[in-house]
Amino acid sequence: MPKLIFVKIASYCDSELVPTIMDCMDKADRPENLRFGICWQHREDEALPDICKGSQFRIVDVLWNESKTIQSA
C-alpha cells in the first residue's frame, strides 16, 4: 500500500485555494498519494472548483454566513 500524505486546508472565500492545491501537486514526487481535507467556507454564488471534485478530496461545505465566531473573554 502506498504511503499517503494528508493535506488539511481551511478555505474562507479564498481565491488562492486552487493555486494552493496545484502548488502541492506540482511539488509532490507522487501527487497521486496526496489526500486533501478541505473546510470550504464560501458565498452562495461560488461553485466548488472542478479540481476539488476528485476522489483525492473530502470537502466540508459551509456557507460563509453559517460559520461561527469564537470570541475570547
For each residue, the residues with C-beta under 8 A, 3 or more apart:
1:
2: 30 32 33
3: 33
4: 33 34 35
5: 28 33 34 35
6: 35 36 37
7: 24 34 35 36 37
8: 36 37 38
9: 17 20 21 36 37 38 39
10: 38 39 41
11: 14 17 38 39 40 41 42
12: 41 64 67
13: 41 42 43 46 64
14: 11 17
15:
16: 19 20
17: 9 11 14 20 21 38 40 49 52
18: 21 22 49 51
19: 16 22 23
20: 9 16 17 23 24
21: 9 17 18 24 25 36 51 52
22: 18 19 25 26 51
23: 19 20 26 27
24: 7 20 21 27 28 31 34 36
25: 21 22 28 31 34
26: 22 23 31
27: 23 24
28: 5 24 25 31 33 34
29:
30: 2 33 34
31: 24 25 26 28 34
32: 2 56
33: 2 3 4 5 28 30
34: 4 5 7 24 25 28 30 31 56
35: 4 5 6 7 56 57 58
36: 6 7 8 9 21 24 52 56 57 58
37: 6 7 8 9 57 58 60
38: 8 9 10 11 17 52 57 58 59 60
39: 9 10 11 60 62
40: 11 17 48 52 59 60 61 62
41: 10 11 12 13 62 63 64 67
42: 11 13 46 48 61 62 63 64
43: 13 46 63 64
44: 63
45:
46: 13 42 43
47:
48: 40 42 52 53 59 61
49: 17 18 52 53
50: 53
51: 18 21 22 54
52: 17 21 36 38 40 48 49 57 59
53: 48 49 50 57
54: 51 57
55:
56: 32 34 35 36
57: 35 36 37 38 52 53 54
58: 35 36 37 38
59: 38 40 48 52
60: 37 38 39 40
61: 40 42 48
62: 39 40 41 42 66 67
63: 41 42 43 44 66 67
64: 12 13 41 42 43 67
65:
66: 62 63
67: 12 41 62 63 64
68:
69:
70:
71:
72:
73:
